[in-house]
Amino acid sequence: MARYTGSVCKLCRREGAKLFLKGDRCMTSKCAMERRAYAPGDHGSARGRRQRKPSDYALQLREKQKVRRIYGVLERQFRRYFAEAERMPGLTGENLLQLLERRLDNVVYRLGLADSRAQARQLVNHAHLAVNGRRVDIPSYIVHVGDVIQVRETSRGNTYFKDHAKSLGRRTTPPWLTLDPKTLEGRVTALPARSDVDITLNEQLVVEYYSR
């Protein structure tokens, strides 16, 4: 399966915004955006940067890439999400964000069981999580209202989960999820609303990009 293996800090610098791809590091002075808040490469440096107004297409492309990189989705899969969002009733942009939020790796991250979506994806891939009592090792699995996400019994004794349980609750759990820190169990209580997505995004630009 294809995946990005380069420096994720370069992705933040390319989009000109913190994408929070490295967990707690993004909140410290070690964050690349704190030290070099310009695009990577010679053309992104202060010396080589050209000051010009970006075109509408450039704005749409950058926003699409930003959303895709935040959720760790490759282009072909992202197009499938967009096509499904178009078929759903309501606003396509909001439907797209709702589908991305409902990915299992994102839910694990939102519950605070991982410091980043990449780490959450790894936990799911390594079969540490179960949904409704059944092992699920597919990060793109879409959760539904009423689903229970929990750390599997065989994994709760792992050092990672023992240490992580002490810090649960540092990150605010979104309103559409609930978490029991003692049992490492979360529940989907509602579908995520647009107001629940605490990331600065303009999903309409993504819709315009694919509607060209």
C-alpha positions, -999 to +999 in steps of 0.1 A: +000+000+000+014+034-010+020+060+017+040+091+023+073+084+039+090+119+038+093+146+064+058+155+076+072+189+088+077+198+052+040+192+046+031+218+072+056+243+058+043+237+022+007+244+033+018+274+054+000+261+085+003+237+114-013+204+104-004+188+138+011+157+122+036+151+150+015+153+180+029+172+211+060+183+192+038+207+171+030+226+203+066+233+212+094+255+199+108+225+180+079+227+155+092+235+120+066+262+115+080+280+145+115+280+131+110+281+093+075+293+084+080+292+047+077+266+020+105+240+018+131+242-010+150+271-026+118+286-040+102+287-006+130+306+011+128+342+020+153+350-007+138+330-035+101+335-027+082+354-053+055+377-040+024+373-062-013+367-057-022+330-060-048+321-086-082+306-077-069+272-089-038+275-067-060+283-036-083+254-044-054+230-049-036+240-017-068+236+004-075+202-011-039+192-003-042+206+032-073+185+040-058+154+025-026+157+044-043+165+078-063+132+076-034+112+059-054+102+028-039+096-006-054+112-037-073+082-051-090+075-018-097+112-012-115+113-046-136+083-035-146+102-003-155+132-024-177+111-048-195+096-018-200+130-002-216+142-034-241+114-033-251+122+003-279+147+010-267+181+023-237+202+016-209+182-002-181+199+017-196+192+051-203+156+041-167+152+031-154+164+064-179+142+082-167+111+064-131+119+072-139+125+108-156+091+110-125+072+099-114+049+127-079+063+129-092+098+133-117+086+160-088+070+179-069+103+177-100+123+187-105+101+217-070+109+229-057+073+225-030+085+202-010+118+199-014+121+161-034+105+134-003+088+120+002+071+154-035+062+156-033+047+121-004+025+134-023+014+164-052+003+142-029-014+117-013-034+146-048-046+157-048-030+191-084-017+186-118-033+185-152-019+173-182-034+190-161-062+204-146-072+170-110-066+160-106-040+133-073-033+117-084-010+088-077+027+095-103+038+070-131+019+086-161+043+089-178+043+124-215+048+129-236+062+158-237+037+186-203+021+178-181+013+207-143+017+201-121+001+227-085-010+233-085-048+230-081-068+262-048-083+250-033-049+243-043-031+276-013-045+293+011-029+268+034-003+283+021+023+257-015+021+269-005+019+306+015+051+302-010+068+279-039+061+302-024+085+328-025+114+303-060+108+289-082+138+292-056+164+282-072+168+249-109+178+248-131+150+234-154+163+207-192+164+215-200+135+192-177+111+212-175+100+248-146+084+265-142+062+296-105+066+306-107+037+330-118+011+305-101+028+275-134+027+257-151+053+235-185+056+220-199+074+190-230+092+203-238+113+172-225+122+137-199+149+137-212+184+128-192+210+109-188+230+142-172+200+157-142+201+133-117+223+151-094+227+122-092+259+101-104+247+067-124+260+038-141+229+024-159+249-003-125+254-020-122+216-022-156+213-037-147+240-063-115+221-071-133+189-080-161+208-097-139+224-123 
